[in-house]
Amino acid sequence: MNSLPVAIRTVRWMVRDTFRQSLASKLFWVMLGMSAFCTVFCLGMRVDTPGERERNPNEIRDFHRPGIDPSDAEVQKAREEGIPPAGGRMSLGFGLFELDVPRFKADAVKFFQLRLAGIVADTAGVLLALLWTGGFLPTFLEPNAVTVLLAKPAARWALVIGKYLGVVLFVALHAVLFVGGTWAGIGVATGVWDATYWYAVPLLVINFAVFYAFSAFLAVWTRSTVVAVFGTLLFWVMCWAMNFAHHHAVGLEVPGVTPASSALVEVGYWALPKPLDMSGIFFDAMNAGTHTEPIRELEAVKEKGKFHPELSVLSSLAFAVVILGIAVYEFRKTDY
């Protein structure tokens, strides 16, 4: 019997089964409803920038980030040089919220998109997705469910990989729906269609896929939804702390750091996923430097030439491959 076609069919069946499971548990509709809510919220966005003019390509925009104190020395310097102050207003949710924005509508829209993708999607969205999908694998691995599949001529690795890919594709679909819906809502409401916002989709999917690999490992190892969910959330916090600590130590050259601790931080940084770097890559892709306050540690590492986004993504994906391989090995030797 040719085992490869059987394995491919098994993976395809597990992907379909994951979507069936999401429909049966109503999770598909919950996530779709959240995307629809955010899209409607974006449709209620209004930006008023009186006196907007054509932007000078050499114009300094840092002085007009929302939230800067008008008495700030840099703002005073900008006024002395003839740069007009920000005077725009943004209304969100059909008038539920209002805030000051830069004098250019495109800047105001980008400012909002950065918060929407960086906070709502990249942080809260990924964590909620890990929380809500954390029970998919433990439920599948219950003896009364998985023994039926194990009785068929299907490789165990195909079952785990198929379920993992099913969940990742499920989240990828909803990432596209969320980004596409909010992008269209903002575009219809303001007339600004910033295509760089779509960079959020691949980065969100990669970020989720890396941490869900760890969730799959916990699910196979313990068969516990509680351990898979909360263990992954704690692991995310640990990875974020390691990522931040590395950039703080390398970029700011903290006194008192011994060579041994420095080497330990360096190994931990490269061995673990890097959620802070993923956010930084997205902000760079959207040219966010003039629209939001940068993370000091990340900027310091960049200035020293020690930030390597490609290696950061590749090493995070390598972690996912290794930990998923361990999960497959654990499942293959588990007795049912």
C-alpha positions, 0 to 999 in steps of 0.5 A: 500500500502506498502510504503517502497518498493515504497520509495526504488524504488523512491531512485533508480530512483532518483539515475539513474536520477542524472546520466542521468542529469549529462550526459545531462548537459555534467558534466559527460564528463567534469569530466571524461576528467579532470581525463583522462588529469591527468592520461596522465600527470602522464604517462609523469612522470619520476624519475631519482635517480642515485646511489639509494641503499637499504634503511636502516630501521633506516635511517633518511629521514627528511633531504632530503625532497624536498625544504630544503636548502642545508645549513640547519643545519640539512642537514649539520648534516646529511652529517657529519653522512654519510647520502648522500644528495638528488640528484634525479630529477623528470620530470612531464608532459613529460618534462614540469616541473622538480624538485629535489626529494629525492634519493629514487624513492618510496619517490619521487612518494609518494611526488607527490601523496601527492600533487596530492591527497591533493591539486588537489583532496581533496581541488580543486577537492572537491570544484569544485565538490561542485560548479558543482553539486550545481545546481542538487537539485535546478533544480530538485526542480523547481515547473514545475519539482518536481510537476510531481513527487509529484503527484505520490505515493512517499514519499518526503523524498525518493526524497531528499535522492535519489537525495543526494545519486545520487550526492554522488555516481556520485562523488564517481565514479569519485573519483575512476576514478581519483585516479585509473587513476592517480595511474595506470599512475604513476605506469606505468611511474615509476614502483612504485605501492603505494597502500596507495594512494587509501586511498584518495577515501573514504576520498574524498567521505566522505568530499564531502558527508558532505558538499553536505548535507549542499548544499542540505539543502540550495537548499531545503530552497532557491531553488536557485543554486547561494545560494546553490553553494556559500553558501556551498563554504563559509561554507567550508571556515568557517569550515576550519577556525574553524578547524584551530582555534581550533587546534591553540588554543588547541595545541599552548595554545594561551595566552589571551583565556578566558574560554568562548571563549575556550568553544565556539571554542570547541563546534564549532569544534565538531558541524561542519565538519572538512576538516583540520582533513580529510586532516590530516587523509589522510596524516597519512594514507599515512605516509606523515610525512617524505615527506611533512612539517606537519601543525604545529597546527595539529601536536601540537594537536597530541602531546598533545593527543587531536586529535581523528580521529575516532571521527572527522569523526563520528562527521562530518558524524553526522552533515551531517545526521542532516542537511540532516534531516532538509532538508527533514523536510523543503521539506516535509512542502513546498507547491507546 
